[in-house]
């Protein structure tokens, strides 16, 4: 993680992505009609009506027009130039046919929100994965769908469910974590919310989890590992009815994903029965137009480039009319179907980044943050005199640092240049341009003002100045981590895969020095995935992972630090104890082997103890578990079993708490023959103060295991085994 760069670099980067001005004069009706054309109808169509309309359109379309449906409408050279100024500032249109009112696919990217115009910036998907809350993610999908449709899009391509094989992946922030089950649950929730209004597209198909070498990387993977570990979450989204699938840039076992017939036609369309459309990743997602078309790519995005060859390939018989007709049908079918969904009364310009969606972004940030440490410490705070001039008695025993108690504070130091940055994620294709961003410094300053605290700031570049400020204040919030300069989509001199999971040497030394100067130091980390903290985390009593928290992140951090909200997030990825305890990761590799082990399964198989395990997270007060029970076992008509489990969670504290009850089964997966723990279910539950709640977890399995374990994380020492069957 780098130090604060000179501003000339930052200025150059920001100039490359200027803000687009939103057309405030466009009416909701105009936007909807632009997005859905003649397909717009208030009356939902049945499946037979949709097919009848598609048949009618196909009869009216010439073969040339059917091929037109299979490409982005923009020309390559001009389109590339325009996107270099502002990526996806307006909908990217593919296959519009004006004479028949066919709007084409009107694409907006994601997944932090709608990339077009000035939209709501939600926390990054990795942060939202930490919420372990599909209900919340469904609400976020609903908001994104509303903003997309209001602004003239009919396709949201921001459902990123690539499995995090290694936390150094630069685009780790765009996905939900390292576990296939979690990816599937959260991806489906986003799809269900979004597709109330627009089509959704899931990406990147498949085994895409390296950034710097993504255009040339060939991933070698055993078929069993591919089937058991890297594809189930995609199938889950297909089963949920996702409209589109985007292929990846990388190759799999020697074949580029954009022309991988086995993956696209055999697996996706034939075995899984996917009836939607497949689009290429942008510009370089197709290498050979004939191979891509014949392998099942339905639309080349975002320009008409490689598929300009389709007329010639059709005439020569290399690409069949049947394949072109199939692609045209798939594209039209989804446009017709989704033209009949929606809630027109909600598509108002003022809803975009409006108060309701900003509040949702704040809630999402609150529920995503993970409290990793909160140890008792002897506070050096000077008690504030009461109104009667008497001092409040000092606590006799050490107590946890968080939540901060403003009644025993006069001043708060905020240290670290990231605290004043609009640090909401990378500057690549996922960049959202909200109308404003609440930085951590702004949020803490506002909260401090409410509590009558003197909030003082130092950027931390000069260590001695930061230490002096820390020594002179009652408590410290030190902000460190990553920004777009360190990770993200790889652009010149910014982003890309990380070379280390550690903070910069400067930041590690700063944390240690500040913590010595003031033991009441809470470290807030920002970033896209895991950090290695072993050299310094024992020196600070409190450690909070805030991720990239979105446009309301500053308020959310302040809410949690001051106890307005309670920490409920859990880690969606394993935090290793060192850089050397993970699978191989070479940023510029041309080929790589993907095995069956990564994340918490890798830790278990190699007998390693992570710094913080998958699923880990603290509340302000510990909750106790008791009475784990097997409630029921039901055989499903489609095969397999549904197992219902329950445990009683008790909260003895005087404030509400939260728990994520996780279910694990020991089973072999892929080419690994050893039975290792695998997440198969979870439930997030709120527990009222001084009360108990029975929390149920539903698990679906193909075969009944002997034991299912309930636990607060992937660490077996936290698990309560429940016998399902006897041998």
Secondary structure by P-SEA (a helix, b strand, c coil): ccccccaaaaaaaaaacccccccccccaaaaaaaacccccccccccaaaaaaaaaaaaaaccaaaaaaaaccccccaaaaaaaaaccccccccccccccccccccbbbbcccccccccccccccaaaaaaaccaaaaaaaaaaaaaaaaaaccccccccccccccccccccccccccccaaaaaaaaaaaaaaaaccbbbbbcccccccccccccbbbbbbcaaaaaccccaaaaaaaaacccbbbbbcccccccccccccccccccccccccccbbbbcccccccccaaaaaaacccccccccccccaaaaaaaaccccaaaaaaaaaaaaaaaaaaccccccccccccccccaaaaaaaaaaaaaaccccccccccccccccccccccccccccccccccccccccccbbbbbccccccccccccccccccccccccaaaaaaaaaaaaccbbbbbccccaaaaaaaaaaccbbbbbbbbccccccccccccccccccccccaaaaaaaaaaaaacccbbbbbbcccccccccccccccbbbbbcccccaaaaaaaaaaaccccccbbbcccccccccccccccccccbbbbcccccaaaaaaaccccccccccccccbbbbbccccccbbbbbccbbbbbbbbbbbbbcccccbbbbbbbbbbcccccccccccccccbbbbbbcccbbbbbbbbbbbcccccbbbbccccccccbbbbbcccc
